[in-house]
Amino acid sequence: MKNQVLNIIKSKGAWSLYGQAAFLLANFTLFLVLIKSVDSALFGIWALYVTIISIADSLRQGLLQHGLTRSIIREPQSAKSLIASGLLINYGYILLMGTILWLISGLQSDSSTSLYTLLAHAVKSLIGLGTLQFINILYFSRERFKAYFISNLFYLLTFGTGLIIIGIFDTLSFIAVINLQCLAIVPSVLHYLITNQIKWVAPSRSKVQELLSFGKYIAGTNLLSMLFHKADVLMLAIYTDPVAVALFHFATKIVGYAEVPLNALSQVIYPRLAASNHEHGATRLKQVYLSSIFNLLLMAIPITALVIMFRSEIISLLSTDTYASSAPLIVILCLAGLFKPFGRVFGLTLDAIGKPKINFQMLCLSLLVNIGMNLLLIPSYGVLGAAIATCSSIVITVIWGQVRIKKHIGLDHSDLIRKMTLIKENHRLFKLNTL
């Protein structure tokens, strides 16, 4: 039993979880500092800035993450050329998007803290995110999950130390936080350069075209997915006020941090799906697909139950009384999270089999449903309407996605149902035997 526990602790999935936890702990630390030190209106402005950066960065991730990982797995002999080409795309996009957001920031000259003030510094946030995540792509493509954890741990320690130093010697400001997000990646970059034999080669035009050709649909899918998840925040900003935005952002953050194990395991799942399809074809892919959903559900169900049960205590611990009304939002968003394992594996599988266009089409439908429901519910029910709209859209999309995936990998969900029924039966027998 002891050996089994040690094996789990040292497994690839565990190292991925530790790395994901380290990165999100840095963000969570910032979240706690800001929510305790700024009023809800200012926190709402920060939430809008983070939303815009997330949307912008989702395009960059789509252009590179799965395409570069897939290409390195399929063509390890071309890894150096692929990495150089990926770097060109990565920083070319960051420079372009940073310039666009800087130009938008010039639309308002108000010197007080506003969304426009923060957008002038957006390129720094994009550089920090883009550099750290590019390094992580390289680790994942070679299944070096322990190195991924170490890289994110360096980021956590540097970012946390920086927050402490700012708190001691200066007043914490949003601009200082943005500067810190950029500077905190330096140890992670040095760690990669020291632990890897770097041989620089020129980017390949054919590899750039290959990555962009594959990544354009994933980038579109990522953008639609991000808009799907952020449409409620953006529409709340239009129809309500920064305080409502802050409430909804707080609820989504709580649910998002509860989903850290799912995000970590999802990162391990994609290379497995790509490799199983490449080496063994549809038969093995179906097995990996069903087992991936099964494993994600085993994580999601108990985590969701705990968050719903202790939502009031979580709100009291992490924030102030201002955010007490976010409790029902957390319940609704948690229930929607139970359907996410199906959606996650659906999208990853389509990317792995080289059909990102279908995933893109599905997200187009999802976004239209989400926007329509938000337009219908937010004006009447405010922030509660946004949560209901998001939950309903996720459920509808997941159900339709499971219908479509059958056509491409001949999927039968009966195996998954049998597994879940077996767990339920074993749990019932365990309870009977312990009475």
Salt bridges, closest charged atoms under 4 A:
ASP57 OD1 - ARG60 NE 2.84
GLU75 OE1 - LYS207 NZ 2.73
GLU143 OE1 - LYS12 NZ 2.48
GLU210 OE1 - LYS207 NZ 3.57
GLU259 OE2 - LYS340 NZ 3.29
GLU259 OE1 - ARG344 NH2 3.40
GLU279 OE1 - HIS280 NE2 3.80
ASP351 OD2 - HIS66 ND1 2.87
ASP415 OD1 - ARG418 NH2 2.01
GLU425 OE2 - ARG428 NH2 2.56
